[in-house]
């Protein structure tokens, strides 16, 4: 039985202010997106996701599986809308799958 890991340190106001000062807020949001995908996708599909990053208001998701990569490409606007609804539309404006 897999225990869900909690990233409680992300919700800390101290960590958020530290991230804002030193410019790695995007990395914290990328971790939250990855946690969201872990909850949203099946475990075997989630394991195909290599990394999640944010650069220049673009969410970049690297995926091993060509089938999952194709699924994300076809539902790109759906996932982008989900991320914008959950984390704020001003945080990112594009989704890149590679």
C-alpha positions as a Markdown table, in Angstrom:
| # | Residue | x | y | z |
|---|---|---|---|---|
| 1 | Unk | 0.0 | 0.0 | 0.0 |
| 2 | Unk | 1.5 | 3.3 | -1.1 |
| 3 | Unk | 1.4 | 6.2 | 1.3 |
| 4 | Unk | 0.8 | 9.6 | -0.3 |
| 5 | Unk | 3.7 | 11.9 | 0.5 |
| 6 | Unk | 2.7 | 15.3 | 1.7 |
| 7 | Unk | 4.8 | 18.3 | 0.7 |
| 8 | Unk | 3.8 | 20.3 | 3.8 |
| 9 | Unk | 6.9 | 22.5 | 3.5 |
| 10 | Unk | 5.3 | 24.1 | 0.4 |
| 11 | Unk | 2.4 | 25.5 | 2.3 |
| 12 | Unk | 4.6 | 27.2 | 4.9 |
| 13 | Unk | 4.5 | 31.0 | 4.6 |
| 14 | Unk | 8.2 | 31.1 | 5.5 |
| 15 | Unk | 9.1 | 28.9 | 2.6 |
| 16 | Unk | 6.9 | 30.8 | 0.2 |
| 17 | Unk | 8.4 | 34.1 | 1.2 |
| 18 | Unk | 11.9 | 32.6 | 0.9 |
| 19 | Unk | 11.1 | 31.3 | -2.6 |
| 20 | Unk | 9.8 | 34.7 | -3.6 |
| 21 | Unk | 13.0 | 36.4 | -2.4 |
| 22 | Unk | 15.3 | 34.0 | -4.1 |
| 23 | Unk | 13.3 | 33.4 | -7.2 |
| 24 | Unk | 12.3 | 29.8 | -7.1 |
| 25 | Unk | 8.6 | 30.2 | -6.7 |
| 26 | Unk | 8.1 | 28.4 | -10.1 |
| 27 | Unk | 9.8 | 25.3 | -8.8 |
| 28 | Unk | 7.4 | 25.1 | -5.8 |
| 29 | Unk | 4.5 | 25.4 | -8.2 |
| 30 | Unk | 6.0 | 22.7 | -10.4 |
| 31 | Unk | 6.2 | 20.4 | -7.4 |
| 32 | Unk | 2.5 | 21.2 | -6.7 |
| 33 | Unk | 1.6 | 20.4 | -10.4 |
| 34 | Unk | 3.5 | 17.1 | -10.1 |
| 35 | Unk | 1.6 | 16.3 | -6.9 |
| 36 | Unk | -1.7 | 17.2 | -8.7 |
| 37 | Unk | -0.8 | 14.9 | -11.6 |
| 38 | Unk | 0.1 | 12.1 | -9.2 |
| 39 | Unk | -3.5 | 12.3 | -7.7 |
| 40 | Unk | -5.1 | 12.8 | -11.1 |
| 41 | Unk | -3.4 | 10.0 | -13.1 |
| 42 | Unk | -3.2 | 6.3 | -12.5 |
| 43 | Unk | 0.1 | 5.2 | -10.8 |
| 44 | Unk | 1.5 | 3.5 | -13.8 |
| 45 | Unk | 0.8 | 6.6 | -16.0 |
| 46 | Unk | 2.3 | 8.9 | -13.4 |
| 47 | Unk | 5.6 | 6.9 | -13.4 |
| 48 | Unk | 6.0 | 7.8 | -17.1 |
| 49 | Unk | 6.3 | 11.5 | -16.2 |
| 50 | Unk | 10.0 | 12.3 | -16.1 |
| 51 | Unk | 9.8 | 16.0 | -14.9 |
| 52 | Unk | 7.7 | 19.1 | -14.5 |
| 53 | Unk | 9.2 | 22.5 | -14.8 |
| 54 | Unk | 8.0 | 26.1 | -15.4 |
| 55 | Unk | 10.0 | 28.5 | -17.6 |
| 56 | Unk | 8.8 | 31.8 | -18.9 |
| 57 | Unk | 5.1 | 31.1 | -17.8 |
| 58 | Unk | 5.2 | 27.8 | -19.7 |
| 59 | Unk | 4.6 | 24.5 | -17.9 |
| 60 | Unk | 7.0 | 21.9 | -19.4 |
| 61 | Unk | 6.2 | 18.3 | -18.8 |
| 62 | Unk | 8.7 | 15.6 | -19.9 |
| 63 | Unk | 7.1 | 12.2 | -20.5 |
| 64 | Unk | 8.8 | 8.8 | -21.3 |
| 65 | Unk | 5.8 | 7.1 | -22.8 |
| 66 | Unk | 4.9 | 8.1 | -26.4 |
| 67 | Unk | 1.2 | 7.1 | -25.8 |
| 68 | Unk | 0.9 | 9.3 | -22.7 |
| 69 | Unk | 2.8 | 12.1 | -24.5 |
| 70 | Unk | 0.2 | 11.9 | -27.3 |
| 71 | Unk | -2.6 | 11.9 | -24.8 |
| 72 | Unk | -1.3 | 15.0 | -23.2 |
| 73 | Unk | -0.8 | 16.7 | -26.6 |
| 74 | Unk | -4.4 | 15.9 | -27.6 |
| 75 | Unk | -5.7 | 17.2 | -24.2 |
| 76 | Unk | -3.2 | 20.1 | -23.9 |
| 77 | Unk | -5.9 | 22.8 | -23.5 |
| 78 | Unk | -7.7 | 20.7 | -20.9 |
| 79 | Unk | -4.6 | 20.2 | -18.7 |
| 80 | Unk | -3.6 | 23.9 | -19.1 |
| 81 | Unk | -7.1 | 25.0 | -18.0 |
| 82 | Unk | -6.9 | 22.6 | -15.0 |
| 83 | Unk | -3.6 | 24.0 | -13.9 |
| 84 | Unk | -4.7 | 27.6 | -14.4 |
| 85 | Unk | -7.9 | 26.9 | -12.4 |
| 86 | Unk | -6.0 | 25.2 | -9.5 |
| 87 | Unk | -2.9 | 27.5 | -9.4 |
| 88 | Unk | -4.0 | 30.8 | -11.0 |
| 89 | Unk | -4.4 | 31.8 | -14.6 |
| 90 | Unk | -1.6 | 34.5 | -14.2 |
| 91 | Unk | 1.0 | 31.8 | -13.3 |
| 92 | Unk | 1.3 | 30.3 | -16.8 |
| 93 | Unk | -0.1 | 30.7 | -20.3 |
| 94 | Unk | 1.2 | 27.6 | -22.2 |
| 95 | Unk | 1.8 | 23.9 | -21.8 |
| 96 | Unk | 4.7 | 22.1 | -23.5 |
| 97 | Unk | 4.9 | 18.4 | -23.7 |
| 98 | Unk | 8.2 | 16.7 | -24.6 |
